[in-house]
Amino acid sequence: MMTLSIVVMTVLALCMNPAMTQTDSDESEPSEASRRLCTGNTTWVTCSGCEPRCGQNRPEPCPASCGPPRCECRRGYVRDTNGRCVLPRDCSRSRCARNEVYRTCRTCEGTCDNPNPRCTRNCRPAGCECPVSDGYVRDRNGNCIDKSDCPPTCRGFRCPRGQHCELRPVVCVRAPCYPQPTCVWNRD
C-alpha cells in the first residue's frame, strides 16, 4: 500500500509540475496509475513537447527533443492561463475578466473618455477585449463596464450663452456618486 502511495504521489507531482522528471524509470508505456491521474482533458505522455495555449494564433517554435514525462492537453485542447486544458472556444471563459470577450483578432476598445473610437480592421494580438459593439468601454481603472456606468463629463453638455460646464459634487444617496455636469456663469 505504501509503494502505491509513493507511485501515485510521484505521478501526481509530474502532472502538476512538468519540470520534474522520473530518473529511476525507463518505461516507454505509461503506467495505469499515470493514465488515471491525468484528468481534465489531459493525457500522459512520456515525450512531452510544446502545448498550444489560449491566445496563440500560430504554434510557437518547439525544440525537436523530448521533454519530461507529464500530463499534456489532449488533441484539440489548449492550456489556459489557469493551467487547465480547454477547447479553444472556451479560452475566453477562463481568461477574460467581467464583460470582456476573447478575440483572436482584436481591433480597438472604447473608453469612458472616448466611447466611440474609430476602429480600423487591423488585427492586434489575440486576447481579451472590451466589446464596444455590445455597449462596453474601459473605465480609468481598466475595467470593462457598461457605457452608461461611466462617470459624467462635460463633453456634449450644452450651456446657455455666458455659462460653461463644470463638474460639481452632489449629495450622494447610493455609491458610486460622481460629480454632475452643471452650467455655471462665466467670470469676466
Secondary structure, 3 states (H helix, E strand, C coil): CHHHHHHHHHHHHHHHCCCCCCCCCCCCCCCHHHHHHCCCCEEEECCECCCCECCCCCCCCCCCCCECCEEEECCCCEECCCCCEECHHHHHHHHCCCCCEEECCECCCCECCCCCCCCCCCCECCEEECCHHHCEEECCCCCEEEHHHCCCCCCCCCCCCCEEEEEECCCCCCCCCCCEEEEEECCC
